Amino acid sequence: MNTNRENWIDRDTRIARIIAADPAAIEALIQLSPRFTKLRNPVLCKIMAGQTTVAMAARIGGVSISQILGALSQLGLPVKKEADGEG
């Protein structure tokens, strides 16, 4: 994934796009919340990640959007930080 503005990860980015850019994102998400362990199952991952945005995942995982974006940033992914941490 390059760092063009349209490729930045933000609250509206689908989880599937993030995983396609870096499969290590699955384990980074699981580190934030055990609720994300279903992403290890390829079938469930394909179904869930394709429909879920970062903001939706934050609600599901019981974590903040900024926590998810921070974890993805640590992987080296191009993240657009939220103005107030929660968007």
C-alpha positions in Angstrom: 0.0 0.0 0.0 1.5 3.4 -0.9 1.0 6.6 1.0 -1.2 8.5 -1.4 -4.0 10.3 0.4 -6.7 7.9 -1.0 -4.8 4.9 0.4 -4.6 6.2 4.0 -6.4 4.1 6.6 -9.0 5.9 8.5 -12.2 5.1 10.4 -14.1 4.3 7.2 -11.5 1.9 5.8 -12.7 -1.7 5.5 -10.8 -4.3 7.5 -10.4 -6.5 4.4 -8.4 -3.8 2.6 -6.1 -3.5 5.7 -5.6 -7.3 5.9 -4.9 -7.4 2.1 -2.2 -4.8 2.6 -0.6 -6.5 5.6 -1.9 -9.9 6.9 -0.1 -9.1 10.2 -3.0 -6.7 10.9 -5.0 -9.7 12.0 -2.7 -10.4 14.9 -2.4 -6.7 15.7 -6.2 -6.5 16.0 -6.4 -9.7 18.2 -3.8 -8.1 20.5 -6.2 -5.2 21.1 -9.3 -7.4 21.7 -9.9 -11.2 21.9 -13.2 -10.5 20.1 -11.1 -10.3 16.9 -9.9 -14.0 17.1 -12.6 -14.9 14.5 -10.4 -13.2 11.9 -8.0 -16.2 12.1 -10.7 -18.3 10.4 -10.4 -17.6 6.7 -14.1 -18.0 5.9 -15.2 -15.8 8.8 -12.5 -13.3 8.0 -13.6 -13.0 4.4 -17.2 -12.4 5.4 -16.7 -10.2 8.4 -13.7 -8.1 7.2 -15.2 -7.3 3.8 -18.2 -5.6 5.5 -16.6 -4.1 8.6 -14.9 -0.7 8.8 -12.4 0.4 11.4 -15.1 2.3 13.3 -17.4 -0.7 13.3 -14.5 -3.0 14.4 -13.8 -0.6 17.3 -17.3 -0.9 18.6 -17.3 -4.7 18.1 -13.9 -5.1 19.9 -14.7 -2.6 22.7 -11.7 -0.5 21.8 -11.3 3.0 20.5 -10.7 3.9 16.9 -7.4 5.5 17.8 -6.2 2.3 19.4 -6.9 0.4 16.2 -5.3 3.1 14.1 -2.3 3.2 16.4 -1.8 -0.6 16.2 -1.9 -0.4 12.4 0.5 2.5 12.4 3.0 0.5 14.4 2.9 -2.1 11.5 4.0 0.7 9.2 0.6 1.1 7.5 -0.3 4.7 6.3 -2.8 5.8 8.9 -4.8 9.1 8.9 -5.1 10.0 12.6 -8.5 11.0 13.9 -8.8 14.6 15.0 -10.3 13.8 18.3 -9.2 10.2 18.7 -12.7 8.8 18.1 -13.8 10.5 14.9 
